Amino acid sequence: MIPPIPQIVPMDLWGDFLGALNTMMQPLYLAVSWIMASFHTLYASFLGPDNGWAWALAIISLTVVIRTLLIPLFVRQIRSSRNMQLLQPQMKVLQEKYGHDRERLGQETMKLYKDEGVNPMASCLPLLLQMPIFIALYQVLWQASQGHSIGVLSVAQSESLRNATIFGAKLSGIFWPITDGFGPTQILCAVLVISMTAVLFVTQLQLMRKNMPPEALTGQFAQQQKIMLYVFPFMYLFMGVNIPVGVLLYWLISNIWTMAQQYILIHNNPAPNTPAYLDWEERMRAKGKDPDDLARKRAGKGRRPASAAPAADSTKVARQKGGGTPSSETTDAADKPQVQRQQVQRQQPQRSSRAARKQGPPKPKTNPGQA
């Protein structure tokens, strides 16, 4: 007789854990359902309470409210990611120096983070905070799809949401399993999953190509970025088939918001020594502003100075980005210090021995071009 397989987690403990988690999530269920129900009441006043677009617009409005509240966390995430990029040269030095001693490398790395005021976990904070909201929205839509009341949603509102349709697809419908045959629900699910996957891919690609310094595109950090670039979209494709249309709509709008927010940040406040920073310098010069002065003012607002990249580095970025020649202003800025050093060297007096000074000044040479 084969003995039974022991349970890693007893069912009673697992049930208690789920019960405690559900209790902790109740405030989020109330908040998410209240915001969505409030917007639905607003849109239902002119679209009708059972109109699918009234519920769809309520979900979109819920997304905008949540992402607006998360803007401060997004700013912290971007600053943390930028500081991590700026620390990559120092991280590389530590790896070359202490690569053979993993414990010492970890200690020196944490010391570097502390000295520079960088928190590696800050870049993950907005994503971690969105997960409970996503779970709450998923549970609200899932329970509504079953006709159950949750949060402030009544049974009548849950039934309305369960039967609401847009483009012929139910907001509570999922791609898989296919129960009533392949129809509008599966088509809309596929469009939403592909769209949000494409938006995520463009967002990650924009960050890697425009707002990362050359040294951050090599090494372990670059490999992690490349893995995220391809793995995350694949996870979307894998998970999207079991997610209701309403949640997919929320996810798509949230990804579009992230892409637009990141574009505005990269366009107006790029990281130093990146292709986006070079473009920003050219735009500021075209407007008659000094980019170095603007960079110094920004450096005074934060703990870690985001000083302007040297002209030679900007020239390097320009060549790496497009292979073209840099602007005349950048070239002049890179060559000017060298010319000044040469002038100072020509002004230095020539040394002479004591015997030569007693003989008097040297006779002029026949060739006046020789110095």
N, C-alpha and C positions, 0 to 999 in steps of 0.2 A: 504494500500500500504506500503510495506517495504521500509524504507528509505535507500538510498545508504550508503555503508560502507565508512566512511571517510578514505582518504589515509594518511598514516603516513608521507610519503615523497611524495610531488607532483611530477608528472612525468616530468615536465619541469626542476625542480631542480635536479632530479635524472639523467636526460639526460645531464644537464650541468656538474654534477659531473663526469659522465663517460667520457664526452668529455675532461674535465680537466685532469683526470687520464690518458687517452690515450695520451694526449699531453705530460705529464710528462714522460710517458714510452717510448716515441719515441727515445730518446738516447739509451735506452737499446735494443729496437728493432733493431736499426742500428748496435749496437755493437755485439749482438748475431748473427744476420743474416750475418754480415761481417765476423766474425770468422768462422762460419759454412761454408759460401760460399768459403772462402779462403782455408780451409782444403778440401772442396769438389773439388775445382780446382786442388789441389795437387793430391788427390787420383784418380780423373777422368783421369789424364794424363796416367795412366797405367791400370785402371779398366774400364774406359768408363764413360761418363757423366750421363748416365741413369742407371748405375749399382746401385742396392740397397745397396751393401756393401760400395760403395763410400760415400753415404749419411750416412750410419750407422757409418762408421769410422769417418766421419766428426763430428757426434754428440758425439761420444766417445772422440775425441780429444778436442771438446769444453768443455766437462766435466772436462777433465784433466787440461785444462787451467784455468777454473773457480776455481777448487779446489786448484790449486797451488797458485793462487792469494789470496785465503782465508786462507792459512796456518798461517799467523800471527794472524788472528782473532781466528783460532782454538786453537792456543797456549794460547791466552788470555782466551778463554773459559775454557780450561782445568785447567789453574791456578786458575781461579775464582771458578770452581767447587771443586778443591782440597782445597782451602782456606775455602770454605763453609763447607766441610767435617771436617776440622780441628777445626772449630768453634762450632761444634755440642755439645761437652761437656759444653762449656760456655753458649750456647743457652739453654741447658737443665737446667742449674743452674738458668738462668733468668726466665724460664718458671715456675720453682718451687717457685721462690721468688715473681714474679709479675704476676702469672697466674690469680689471681683474679682481677687484674686491667689491662684491655686490652690496655688502653691508655699509661699507664706507661711502660708496656711491649714493646709496639711499640717504645717508645722513647728510652728505654735502648737498644733495638735491633739495632736501627739506630745508636746509639752512639757506640755500639760495632763494627758495620760495618765500621764506620768512623775511629775509633782508629786503627783497624787492616788493613785498606786500602782495604776492600773487597767491590766489587760492585755486588750485586746479579743479576743484569740485564746483566752483561758481559757474562754469560753463554748462554744467549738467543740471543746475537748479531749475531753470524754467521748464525743461523737459520733465523733470521729476514732479514739479508742481502741476503740470498739465495732465499727468497720468491719472490722478484721482478724479479730475474733472471729466476726463474722457471716459473713465469707468462709470462715473455717475450718469453721464449722458447716455452711455450704452445701456445701462440698467433701466433708465427711464424709458428709452425707446423700446427696449426689449419687453419690459413689463407691459407697456402700452400696447405692443403688438399682440400680446396675449389677452388684452382686455382687462388688465388688472390696474387698480389705482396705485399710485406711488407718489410720494411727496405731496404736493398740493393738487396734483391732477386727480380729478374724480373719475369714476368708472365711465361716465358719459364722455368726458374729454379723451380718455384713453381709447374708447371705441372710435371716436372721431379721428384721432391720430392713426389708429390701426387701419382704418379704411381710406385714409387720405391718399390721393394719387397725384403725381406730376408726370407729364408725358406718358400717361397710362401705366406708370409703375407705382407700386405702393411704397410709401416711405418706411414702412415696417418690413418690407420684403428684403430677402437676401438672395445672392446669386446661387448658392449651393446649400442644401440640396434642391434640385429642380423637381418640384411636386406637380405643378400644373403645366409642364412643358416649357420650352424655351420661349420667352416672350419679352415684353417691354421691361419687366423688372430686371431680367438678366442683362439686357442691352444697356440699361441705364447704370447698373452696377459696374459693368465692364468699362463703360465710358468714364465713370467717376474714378475707378481704380487706376486706369491708365493715365488719366489726367493728373491725379494727385501724385502718381509716381513720376511723371515727367516733370512736374513742378519741383518736386524734391530734388531730382537729378540736376536740373538747371540751377537751383539754389546752391547746392554743394559745388557744382562746377564753377559758378560765378565767384564763390569764395576762394577757391583754389587758384584760379587763373588771374584774378584781379586784385585780391587783397592779402596775398601772402608774399613775403620777401623771398628772394632766390634761395637763401640758406634753409628756409622752411620747406622747400620742395624736395629735399633730399633727406635721407636718414629714416629713422623709425617713425618720427612724427608724420612724415609724408606718406609712409606706407599705411599708417592708420587712417589718414584722410582718404586715401584711395580705396581702402576697404570699405569705409563708410559710404563712399560715393557709389559703390556698386551693390553692397550688401543691403543697405536700407531700402532702396527701391525694390529689390527682390523680396524683402520681407513684406512690403506693402502688397505686392502681387499675391503673396502666399496667404496673408491674413485677410485680404479684402473680400474674398469669396464668402466669408462667414459673418460679415458685418452688415447691419441694416443700411438701407439707402440713406436714412436720415443721418446716421453717424458718418457715413462716407461723405455726405454733403458738408457736414461740419469739418471733417478732416481736410477736404479740398479747399474750403475757404480759409482755414487756418494756415495751410501751406502757401496759398497765394499771398496771404497777409505777411508771412515770414519772408517770402521772396521780395515783395515790395519794400518791406521795412529794411531788409538787408541792402537792397539796391540804393535806397536813400542814404543809408549810413555810409556805404562805401563811396558813393558819389560825392558826399559833402565832408566826410571825415575819414579818409582812408588811412590805413596803417603806413608808417614811414617805410621807404625803400621798397615800394611795391609798384607795379604798373599803374594801379589806380591812383597812387600818390603822384606819379609823374604826370598823369592826365590832369589831376587837380592843380598842380603847379602851373601848367600851361594855361588852364582856365583862369587862375588868379592873375597871372601876368597879363592875359588878354584884357582883364577888367581893370588893369592899372593898380593892382594890389601886390604887396610884397608877401610871397608865401612863407618866407623865413620868419617875418614878423608875426604872421598869423599863427605859425607853429609854436613860436615862443609864448604867445598869449595862451594857447591851448595847454602848453606844458605847465603853466602856472596854476591851472585849475585842478590838475591831478597829481597824485603822488609820484607816479612814474612818468618822467618827461617824454612826450612824444615829439622829440625835436625833429627838425627837417633833415632829410637825408642829404649827405654831401653831394655836390654836383657830380663828382666822379661816380658815385653809386647810382645816381639818376641816369647818367649816361650808360652805365652797365645794364640797368633795368631796361632802358630803351632798346639797347641792342638785343637783349635777350627776348624782349617782347615781340619785336617785329623785324629785327635785323636791319632796320633803317638807321640813318644818321640822325643824331640828336639835333635839337634846335641850336641856332647860333648863340643864343643867350647861355644855354647850358655849356656849350663848348668853350665860350669865352670865360665863364666862371671856373671851369676846370683848368684852363691854361693860365689864367691871370696870376695865381700864386707863384708858379714856376718862373714867369717873367720877372716878378719882383725879386725873387731870390737871386736871379742872374744879375740884376742891376746892383744889388748890394754887394755881390762878389766882385764886380768890376770896380767898385769904389774903395775896396780895401787896399791900403798902401803895400808896396812890395818890400819885403825884408831885405836888408843888406848887411854885410859884415862890417866890423869896426875898421878894417883896413880900407875897404872901399869908401867909407864915409870920409876918411882922412884924405884920400886922393881927390875928393871933390865930386861934383855931379858927373854922371856918365855922359859921354859924347853921344849926340844924336845919331841914330842908325840911318843907313842909306834908304832903307825901305820904311816909309812912315806907317805902313799898315801893320807892322809887327809891334806888339806891346811888350 
